[in-house]
Amino acid sequence: MKLQLALDRLTRHECFHLMEEVKEYIDIIEIGTGVIKEYGMAIVKEMRARYPDKLILSDMKTCDAGRHEAYQAFKAGSDIMTVMALASDLTIKDTLQAGEEMGTQVMVDLLEVCSKDRITELEQLGVSLVSLHVGKDKQAEGGFTTDLFSLVKESSFEIAVAGGINLESLPEIVQEKPDILIVGSAITSADNPKHAAAEMKRIISL
């Protein structure tokens, strides 16, 4: 089970300062959508250079122009990029093809997807990695809960989970054995980010 740190709604300085604090506990560095919009692919390239041994995910949230945006992410040094499950099948297929050509991965974001039919379609497209995701705005109504796993039950996907996950909710989520736990503000806004990351790593390693 990997721990992914979402660096989002942060300045460039904050991103690198936080990573230095918590780097020993983080498996995947996520460059969040807001950070990419602010700093472009330059910050992905700089993070790649700074942490050559870490996996880097660019949260592109691609909805169209799949091949172009996939190549943007991968050529900048990303190991993984994201495309929205709500995008067209052609867009998803183009990102998957780019990933295959580059030897990288595509994560399909299931934000606001509730249909088992769409899950079946994604499997048929050859998707292998998805994220069960409660969006930032929707977290006002509550964060990630384990009932969301029912959407991908009996699927063949690797599964990442995201959305307001914290130290209180983590133990129950871990019982479902997701492949990747994506954590943002529970670490980045903690009084002691290093301690929070260390405790999360300890829980998922039990």
C-alpha positions in Angstrom: 0.0 0.0 0.0 1.6 3.3 -1.1 1.2 6.7 0.5 0.7 9.5 -2.0 1.0 13.1 -0.9 -1.2 15.6 -2.7 0.5 19.0 -3.0 -2.3 21.3 -3.9 -3.4 24.8 -3.2 0.2 25.5 -2.1 2.9 27.9 -3.3 6.0 26.5 -5.0 8.0 27.2 -1.9 5.5 25.3 0.3 5.5 22.3 -2.0 9.3 21.8 -1.8 9.5 22.7 1.9 6.8 20.2 2.8 8.4 17.5 0.7 11.7 17.9 2.5 10.0 17.4 5.8 8.1 14.3 4.9 10.1 12.7 2.0 11.1 9.5 3.9 7.4 8.5 4.4 6.0 9.4 0.9 5.9 6.9 -2.0 4.2 9.1 -4.6 4.5 12.9 -5.0 1.3 14.3 -6.5 1.6 17.7 -8.2 -2.0 18.9 -7.7 -4.1 20.4 -10.4 -4.0 23.9 -8.9 -0.2 23.8 -8.6 0.1 22.7 -12.2 -2.2 25.6 -13.3 -0.1 28.0 -11.3 3.4 26.8 -12.2 3.0 24.6 -15.3 5.1 21.7 -16.2 8.2 23.5 -14.8 7.4 22.5 -11.3 6.9 18.8 -12.4 10.4 18.9 -14.0 11.9 20.5 -10.9 10.3 17.9 -8.6 11.6 15.2 -10.9 15.1 16.6 -10.6 14.9 17.0 -6.9 13.5 13.6 -6.1 14.7 11.2 -8.9 13.8 8.1 -6.8 10.2 9.0 -6.1 7.1 8.3 -8.2 5.6 11.5 -9.4 1.9 11.9 -10.4 0.7 14.9 -12.3 -3.0 15.5 -11.5 -3.9 16.8 -14.9 -7.6 15.9 -14.6 -7.6 15.7 -18.4 -11.1 15.9 -20.0 -10.0 16.3 -23.6 -6.9 16.4 -25.8 -5.8 13.3 -24.0 -2.7 12.4 -26.0 -1.4 16.0 -25.9 -1.8 16.4 -22.2 -0.5 12.9 -21.4 2.7 13.7 -23.3 3.0 17.0 -21.5 2.9 15.2 -18.2 5.1 12.3 -19.1 7.8 14.3 -21.0 8.1 16.6 -17.9 9.0 13.5 -15.8 5.7 12.2 -14.5 5.3 8.5 -13.8 1.5 8.8 -13.6 -1.0 11.3 -15.0 -4.8 11.5 -14.4 -7.7 11.6 -16.8 -11.3 11.9 -15.8 -13.7 8.9 -16.1 -16.3 11.4 -17.4 -14.1 12.1 -20.5 -14.9 10.5 -23.8 -13.7 7.0 -24.4 -11.5 8.3 -27.2 -9.8 10.7 -24.8 -9.2 7.9 -22.3 -7.9 5.6 -25.0 -5.4 8.2 -26.2 -4.0 8.8 -22.7 -3.6 5.0 -22.2 -1.8 4.7 -25.5 0.5 7.5 -24.6 1.2 5.9 -21.3 2.0 2.6 -23.0 4.3 4.3 -25.4 6.1 6.1 -22.7 6.2 3.2 -20.2 4.2 5.2 -17.7 0.8 4.9 -16.0 -2.6 6.6 -16.3 -4.9 6.9 -13.4 -8.6 7.3 -14.2 -10.3 9.7 -11.7 -13.8 8.4 -10.8 -14.9 11.8 -9.4 -18.7 12.0 -9.5 -19.0 8.6 -11.2 -21.8 6.5 -9.7 -22.6 4.1 -12.5 -21.4 0.4 -12.5 -21.9 0.5 -16.3 -19.2 3.1 -16.6 -16.9 0.9 -14.5 -17.5 -1.9 -16.9 -16.8 0.4 -19.9 -13.5 1.5 -18.3 -12.4 -2.1 -17.8 -13.2 -2.8 -21.5 -11.1 0.2 -22.5 -8.1 -1.4 -20.8 -8.0 0.9 -17.7 -5.9 -0.6 -14.9 -5.7 2.1 -12.3 -8.5 4.2 -10.9 -9.1 6.6 -8.0 -12.2 6.6 -5.9 -12.3 10.4 -5.2 -14.5 12.7 -3.1 -13.8 16.1 -4.4 -12.7 19.1 -2.3 -16.0 20.9 -2.6 -18.0 17.8 -1.8 -16.0 17.2 1.3 -18.1 19.9 2.9 -20.8 17.1 3.0 -18.3 14.6 4.4 -15.0 12.9 3.3 -14.2 9.5 2.0 -16.2 6.6 3.3 -15.7 2.9 2.8 -19.1 2.4 1.1 -17.5 4.0 -2.0 -15.6 0.7 -2.5 -18.8 -0.9 -3.6 -18.5 0.9 -7.0 -15.4 -1.1 -7.8 -16.1 -4.3 -6.0 -15.0 -7.4 -8.1 -13.3 -5.1 -10.6 -9.7 -5.8 -11.8 -8.4 -2.3 -11.1 -5.6 -1.1 -8.9 -7.4 1.3 -6.6 -6.4 4.6 -5.2 -8.6 6.5 -2.6 -8.8 10.2 -2.0 -10.9 12.8 -0.4 -10.4 14.2 3.1 -8.7 11.1 4.4 -7.2 11.7 7.9 -5.7 9.8 10.8 -9.2 9.2 12.2 -10.7 7.7 9.0 -7.5 5.9 7.9 -7.7 2.7 9.9 -11.2 1.8 8.5 -10.1 2.6 5.0 -7.0 0.5 5.3 -9.1 -2.6 6.0 -10.4 -2.4 2.4 -6.8 -2.8 1.2 -6.6 -0.1 -1.5 -3.3 0.1 -3.4 -2.7 3.8 -3.0 -3.9 6.2 -0.2 -3.9 9.8 -1.3 -3.6 12.3 1.5 -3.5 16.1 1.3 -4.4 18.5 4.0 -4.2 16.0 6.8 -0.4 16.2 6.2 0.1 19.5 4.5 -2.0 21.5 7.0 -0.9 19.5 10.1 0.9 21.3 12.9 3.6 18.7 12.5 3.5 17.4 8.9 6.4 15.0 9.5 4.7 13.4 12.5 1.4 13.1 10.6 3.1 11.5 7.6 5.0 9.1 9.8 1.9 8.0 11.7 0.0 7.4 8.4 2.9 5.4 7.0 2.9 3.4 10.3 -0.8 2.6 10.0 -0.7 1.5 6.4 2.3 -0.7 7.1 0.7 -2.7 9.9 
